[in-house]
Amino acid sequence: MRLGGLLLLGWLYALSACADERAQHLHEIRTRSALLCSSALLYFNPAHKEPDSRALAASYDSLNLLATRTVQLGQPEPMATHLRDMQRLFKDLERLPRQEAASYPLLLQQMLRLQRAMAAWASSQLAQDELAVGSLTQALRQQSLDMAYLLLDYQARSYPLAGEAVAVLTASERQALDRRLNQGFVSLRATEAALAEPLDAARKGYRFVRTRILVSTTGQPSGGVEFYLARSVVDMDELAAQTDSPGAL
């Protein structure tokens, strides 16, 4: 092959890698914005006099990753504005002493609205990018996204938003995501033997908390649900990023 052909192949490879990376960043904006709100709902719950510090650390981890991904994407609007608003709300929440915890719900409602705006923007950007993504990467992303939304729905239904729990999903949507998740794990496990170990670990984490996730009334939020399921979401995102690289697996 002549030098010109090799240079063209290298250029096309670099373009493909750049597009793959952009799509993964956009996907992670959806999952990490959901995980951020989920852990914030757990930590800033007025019913908790001594909240679990792990939820605060998880919130910071997701918020920092969102900031990193936004910079890597070139700080596009409206994502950059959404992020600044989210960071401001999070600081406002942290400044409030527990004695003023009655003010938490209003701020968290605003965070949930921003999360929906972030996710909607990322999904609109992904609509074309994902046309060139392999089916395995798409399947892994769908698994992580479904778990992230189920977790956010669980924490929102456990939280006294404006005096009552607020569901992110309808009961039928919740059941549909559960069915898709279970079928996704079965299909991936059957076709991707090389991924058996991480898939089994993520599936085990989901099944461990599944009963709590699907109940119609959740009562007090569970840190166990948060940490098991959030770990599975992050693991699936990392696996999708690995398989998204040209030549992976």
SESESE-656911 format. One line per field, with one value per residue: residue number from 0; residue in one letter; y, x, z of N, C-alpha, C in turn. Coordinates in steps of 0.05 Angstrom, whole numbers. Example, Ala and Ser with C-alpha at 12.3 -4.5 7.8 and 13.67 -1.06 7.14 Angstrom:
BEGIN
marro <- (0,1)
fike <- (A,S)
n_py <- (-114,-45)
n_px <- (264,257)
n_pz <- (156,142)
ca_py <- (-90,-21)
ca_px <- (246,273)
ca_pz <- (156,143)
c_py <- (-66,1)
c_px <- (264,258)
c_pz <- (156,157)
//
This chain:
BEGIN
marro <- (0,1,2,3,4,5,6,7,8,9,10,11,12,13,14,15,16,17,18,19,20,21,22,23,24,25,26,27,28,29,30,31,32,33,34,35,36,37,38,39,40,41,42,43,44,45,46,47,48,49,50,51,52,53,54,55,56,57,58,59,60,61,62,63,64,65,66,67,68,69,70,71,72,73,74,75,76,77,78,79,80,81,82,83,84,85,86,87,88,89,90,91,92,93,94,95,96,97,98,99,100,101,102,103,104,105,106,107,108,109,110,111,112,113,114,115,116,117,118,119,120,121,122,123,124,125,126,127,128,129,130,131,132,133,134,135,136,137,138,139,140,141,142,143,144,145,146,147,148,149,150,151,152,153,154,155,156,157,158,159,160,161,162,163,164,165,166,167,168,169,170,171,172,173,174,175,176,177,178,179,180,181,182,183,184,185,186,187,188,189,190,191,192,193,194,195,196,197,198,199,200,201,202,203,204,205,206,207,208,209,210,211,212,213,214,215,216,217,218,219,220,221,222,223,224,225,226,227,228,229,230,231,232,233,234,235,236,237,238,239,240,241,242,243,244,245,246,247,248)
fike <- (M,R,L,G,G,L,L,L,L,G,W,L,Y,A,L,S,A,C,A,D,E,R,A,Q,H,L,H,E,I,R,T,R,S,A,L,L,C,S,S,A,L,L,Y,F,N,P,A,H,K,E,P,D,S,R,A,L,A,A,S,Y,D,S,L,N,L,L,A,T,R,T,V,Q,L,G,Q,P,E,P,M,A,T,H,L,R,D,M,Q,R,L,F,K,D,L,E,R,L,P,R,Q,E,A,A,S,Y,P,L,L,L,Q,Q,M,L,R,L,Q,R,A,M,A,A,W,A,S,S,Q,L,A,Q,D,E,L,A,V,G,S,L,T,Q,A,L,R,Q,Q,S,L,D,M,A,Y,L,L,L,D,Y,Q,A,R,S,Y,P,L,A,G,E,A,V,A,V,L,T,A,S,E,R,Q,A,L,D,R,R,L,N,Q,G,F,V,S,L,R,A,T,E,A,A,L,A,E,P,L,D,A,A,R,K,G,Y,R,F,V,R,T,R,I,L,V,S,T,T,G,Q,P,S,G,G,V,E,F,Y,L,A,R,S,V,V,D,M,D,E,L,A,A,Q,T,D,S,P,G,A,L)
n_py <- (-24,44,105,148,121,95,139,160,119,121,172,165,126,156,194,161,141,189,203,159,166,215,200,165,200,232,195,182,230,225,180,193,241,224,189,227,258,218,200,249,257,217,232,285,282,302,269,242,246,236,230,185,189,168,175,230,233,202,235,279,254,241,293,317,285,297,350,344,314,352,392,362,355,404,444,455,492,478,452,468,511,485,452,490,511,466,456,502,495,449,468,504,469,442,483,492,482,423,436,467,433,429,460,431,398,433,452,404,389,425,407,357,374,398,354,324,359,358,304,300,334,309,260,278,295,247,218,216,203,151,119,97,65,2,-56,-83,-44,-8,-40,-48,4,15,-20,3,54,41,18,63,99,70,69,124,135,103,128,179,167,154,200,261,301,364,353,303,239,234,204,184,150,117,64,24,36,26,-30,-45,-29,-63,-113,-107,-101,-151,-185,-164,-175,-231,-239,-214,-243,-293,-284,-258,-284,-270,-229,-248,-248,-191,-180,-217,-199,-148,-161,-192,-152,-120,-156,-166,-121,-116,-128,-88,-44,-48,-45,-16,25,56,74,87,110,69,60,16,-3,41,39,-13,-13,33,22,-20,8,44,6,-18,26,34,-14,-8,35,11,-28,5,27,29,-33,-59,-116)
n_px <- (17,11,41,5,-44,-38,-35,-86,-117,-99,-118,-173,-180,-167,-208,-251,-240,-243,-298,-321,-304,-328,-383,-384,-373,-419,-458,-443,-455,-510,-516,-484,-505,-554,-536,-512,-555,-584,-550,-546,-599,-602,-563,-577,-625,-678,-696,-652,-609,-556,-525,-499,-432,-409,-446,-443,-390,-396,-430,-397,-359,-389,-405,-356,-338,-377,-363,-312,-323,-355,-317,-283,-316,-316,-342,-398,-458,-526,-502,-458,-479,-520,-488,-460,-503,-519,-474,-475,-524,-511,-471,-501,-534,-497,-481,-523,-542,-558,-600,-632,-655,-705,-705,-680,-711,-733,-688,-668,-708,-699,-649,-663,-694,-653,-622,-655,-655,-601,-594,-631,-608,-559,-577,-601,-557,-531,-561,-547,-492,-491,-505,-462,-440,-420,-461,-453,-430,-472,-510,-487,-485,-540,-555,-528,-553,-607,-604,-585,-628,-669,-648,-647,-701,-719,-694,-717,-771,-768,-761,-780,-804,-828,-865,-886,-872,-839,-844,-797,-804,-860,-901,-907,-865,-822,-826,-819,-766,-740,-751,-724,-672,-661,-666,-626,-579,-580,-576,-527,-492,-496,-475,-426,-376,-326,-335,-358,-346,-347,-400,-430,-420,-443,-496,-508,-504,-548,-592,-590,-612,-660,-713,-724,-721,-765,-812,-875,-882,-830,-812,-765,-703,-651,-584,-555,-580,-566,-509,-497,-523,-505,-451,-454,-473,-430,-391,-412,-410,-355,-340,-367,-339,-290,-302,-317,-274,-235,-220,-223,-234)
n_pz <- (0,-17,9,12,16,65,99,92,114,167,180,175,215,260,260,268,320,348,341,367,419,432,429,472,515,513,525,578,603,608,642,687,705,723,765,798,816,842,884,911,927,964,1002,1018,1048,1087,1128,1147,1198,1206,1153,1103,1088,1043,1002,992,974,927,899,889,857,811,795,784,742,704,694,672,625,598,587,554,511,489,516,501,488,506,548,579,608,637,669,700,729,757,789,820,848,877,911,940,968,999,1033,1066,1132,1171,1203,1172,1136,1114,1070,1031,993,953,926,906,872,832,815,793,750,719,710,675,632,617,603,561,524,514,493,446,417,412,376,321,325,346,305,279,316,345,356,404,438,440,465,516,535,537,578,623,624,633,684,712,708,734,785,798,796,839,884,880,888,940,967,1001,962,954,993,979,951,888,826,777,735,705,732,693,658,691,698,646,636,671,649,600,618,643,599,567,596,592,536,524,555,530,479,484,506,525,559,604,660,680,664,692,744,744,734,779,818,804,809,863,886,861,878,916,883,848,878,893,931,964,1015,1066,1038,1011,1025,1010,963,930,928,908,858,832,826,789,745,733,722,675,641,637,613,564,543,534,495,455,432,371,343,391,434)
ca_py <- (0,69,122,163,103,91,164,162,99,132,194,153,113,177,205,141,141,214,201,139,179,235,186,154,222,240,174,184,253,215,162,206,261,208,180,250,264,195,202,274,252,200,247,309,274,314,248,231,264,230,218,169,206,156,187,256,228,193,259,295,239,245,321,322,272,313,374,334,307,376,404,345,359,431,461,464,501,489,434,483,526,465,444,512,513,442,461,523,482,431,485,515,447,437,506,491,464,403,448,479,412,432,473,412,388,453,452,379,389,440,389,337,387,401,327,317,376,348,278,304,346,288,241,290,295,219,206,210,191,123,103,83,49,-26,-65,-90,-19,2,-57,-42,31,13,-32,22,75,31,16,90,111,56,78,151,133,92,149,201,158,152,227,279,324,381,340,276,226,239,183,192,132,105,36,8,42,12,-58,-49,-28,-87,-135,-103,-106,-179,-197,-154,-191,-258,-238,-207,-266,-315,-277,-246,-301,-256,-209,-263,-240,-166,-181,-231,-182,-127,-174,-199,-128,-112,-176,-164,-99,-114,-128,-62,-24,-51,-42,9,45,49,80,99,103,50,64,-9,-2,61,32,-36,-8,54,8,-34,28,53,-17,-21,48,28,-36,3,51,-7,-41,26,34,14,-56,-72,-143)
ca_px <- (0,26,41,-20,-65,-34,-42,-115,-127,-93,-136,-200,-179,-167,-235,-269,-235,-254,-327,-328,-299,-349,-408,-382,-376,-447,-473,-437,-470,-536,-515,-472,-524,-573,-523,-508,-581,-591,-534,-554,-625,-596,-547,-591,-652,-684,-701,-627,-594,-528,-524,-475,-413,-403,-464,-431,-366,-405,-441,-374,-347,-405,-405,-330,-337,-393,-347,-290,-335,-363,-293,-273,-334,-313,-360,-420,-483,-531,-492,-441,-496,-533,-468,-455,-526,-518,-452,-485,-544,-497,-458,-523,-543,-476,-479,-545,-539,-580,-623,-648,-659,-731,-700,-668,-728,-736,-663,-665,-726,-685,-628,-676,-701,-628,-614,-671,-646,-575,-598,-645,-589,-539,-591,-605,-531,-523,-579,-532,-467,-493,-510,-438,-430,-425,-484,-444,-427,-499,-524,-476,-495,-568,-556,-521,-573,-631,-599,-583,-655,-683,-638,-656,-730,-721,-688,-737,-796,-763,-754,-803,-802,-852,-885,-893,-852,-843,-832,-784,-815,-886,-898,-903,-838,-804,-828,-807,-736,-731,-751,-703,-647,-657,-661,-600,-558,-580,-566,-499,-477,-496,-460,-400,-364,-302,-344,-374,-340,-359,-429,-442,-418,-464,-523,-511,-510,-576,-611,-589,-629,-683,-739,-728,-724,-790,-835,-891,-875,-803,-807,-739,-684,-631,-557,-547,-589,-550,-481,-496,-531,-487,-427,-460,-475,-403,-377,-422,-399,-326,-339,-375,-316,-269,-310,-322,-248,-231,-203,-227,-245)
ca_pz <- (0,-18,33,13,26,94,113,92,134,193,185,180,241,281,260,281,348,360,342,387,445,435,435,500,533,513,540,606,614,616,665,711,716,739,789,814,830,859,909,925,940,988,1023,1027,1056,1113,1148,1156,1215,1201,1126,1096,1074,1017,983,985,957,901,886,879,835,787,787,772,716,685,687,654,599,585,576,532,488,480,531,484,500,532,569,597,626,655,688,720,746,774,808,839,866,895,932,957,985,1019,1052,1084,1155,1174,1216,1151,1116,1101,1044,1011,971,931,910,893,849,810,805,776,724,704,700,652,610,609,590,536,505,506,476,419,404,406,357,297,331,352,281,271,339,344,371,431,453,444,485,542,543,545,605,644,625,645,713,724,711,754,811,803,802,866,904,878,901,969,977,1005,944,956,1011,971,933,859,810,751,716,712,739,668,648,709,692,619,638,685,629,580,631,646,572,558,609,581,509,524,566,510,455,490,527,536,579,623,688,687,660,715,768,742,736,807,833,798,820,892,895,843,892,927,861,834,895,886,951,973,1043,1071,1018,1020,1015,997,935,917,923,891,830,820,818,764,723,727,709,648,626,632,593,538,533,524,470,435,419,347,347,417,435)
c_py <- (25,86,138,147,99,116,167,143,110,155,185,140,134,190,186,141,166,213,182,152,200,222,175,177,231,220,177,209,244,199,176,228,248,199,203,257,242,197,227,271,235,216,270,302,285,294,237,252,261,216,204,185,194,168,214,252,219,217,275,281,243,273,328,309,287,338,366,328,332,391,388,348,387,452,472,474,484,472,450,499,508,457,465,514,489,446,482,511,464,446,496,493,442,459,505,473,445,415,461,459,414,446,455,406,408,453,426,376,404,422,368,349,391,375,319,333,366,322,282,316,324,268,252,290,266,207,199,195,161,106,86,66,20,-34,-73,-65,-8,-13,-51,-15,30,0,-12,44,66,28,43,102,96,64,106,151,123,113,172,193,155,179,245,304,339,367,312,265,231,217,194,175,124,76,18,12,27,-18,-63,-48,-53,-111,-132,-108,-136,-193,-188,-170,-219,-259,-233,-230,-289,-309,-267,-261,-287,-236,-222,-252,-213,-165,-195,-214,-160,-138,-182,-175,-118,-131,-174,-143,-97,-112,-101,-41,-25,-47,-16,31,37,55,94,91,85,56,39,-10,18,51,7,-28,13,41,-7,-15,37,30,-20,2,44,6,-25,20,34,-19,-21,34,17,-9,-70,-99,-157)
c_px <- (18,23,15,-43,-63,-41,-73,-127,-123,-112,-164,-202,-182,-195,-254,-265,-246,-284,-336,-326,-321,-376,-407,-385,-405,-464,-468,-450,-497,-535,-505,-490,-545,-561,-518,-533,-589,-576,-540,-580,-621,-583,-563,-621,-657,-688,-675,-611,-564,-525,-497,-456,-405,-421,-454,-407,-375,-417,-418,-361,-362,-404,-378,-327,-353,-377,-325,-301,-344,-340,-283,-291,-332,-331,-383,-443,-506,-518,-475,-457,-510,-513,-463,-479,-527,-497,-461,-505,-531,-483,-478,-532,-522,-474,-501,-540,-562,-605,-642,-654,-686,-728,-688,-686,-730,-711,-660,-685,-713,-663,-640,-684,-676,-619,-629,-662,-619,-578,-611,-625,-569,-552,-595,-579,-522,-539,-565,-506,-469,-499,-486,-426,-438,-448,-477,-442,-455,-514,-513,-485,-524,-571,-550,-542,-598,-628,-598,-611,-672,-674,-648,-686,-734,-716,-708,-763,-793,-760,-778,-801,-829,-874,-894,-872,-859,-829,-820,-797,-844,-881,-893,-876,-818,-803,-815,-776,-725,-730,-729,-676,-641,-651,-634,-577,-557,-568,-536,-482,-475,-478,-432,-386,-340,-310,-360,-370,-353,-389,-442,-441,-439,-492,-528,-518,-539,-596,-612,-609,-655,-709,-745,-734,-752,-815,-849,-886,-849,-798,-780,-719,-662,-604,-546,-555,-572,-523,-478,-501,-514,-461,-431,-462,-447,-388,-386,-412,-370,-323,-347,-353,-294,-277,-315,-297,-244,-212,-206,-241,-242)
c_pz <- (0,7,35,24,56,110,114,112,162,200,191,207,264,283,274,311,362,362,364,415,451,443,464,520,536,529,570,619,623,641,690,722,732,765,808,830,849,886,925,939,965,1010,1035,1033,1083,1135,1160,1172,1212,1175,1121,1079,1047,995,974,967,929,885,873,855,809,777,773,745,695,676,667,627,584,573,552,507,477,493,514,500,489,555,589,618,646,677,709,739,766,796,829,858,886,918,951,977,1007,1040,1073,1108,1157,1188,1196,1129,1102,1074,1023,988,947,913,895,870,826,798,786,749,707,693,675,627,599,593,563,515,495,487,448,404,396,383,331,303,335,328,273,294,337,362,400,449,459,466,513,553,552,572,627,646,639,675,726,728,731,782,818,810,831,887,903,892,931,982,979,988,945,972,1003,952,904,843,784,729,724,719,715,657,665,703,665,620,652,665,609,593,633,619,561,570,597,553,508,534,546,486,460,513,540,558,602,652,695,683,683,740,768,745,765,824,829,811,850,902,879,857,904,905,850,852,889,905,964,1003,1045,1049,1029,1008,1002,968,919,909,905,862,817,811,792,740,714,712,680,630,618,611,565,526,522,498,448,420,393,352,373,415,408)
//
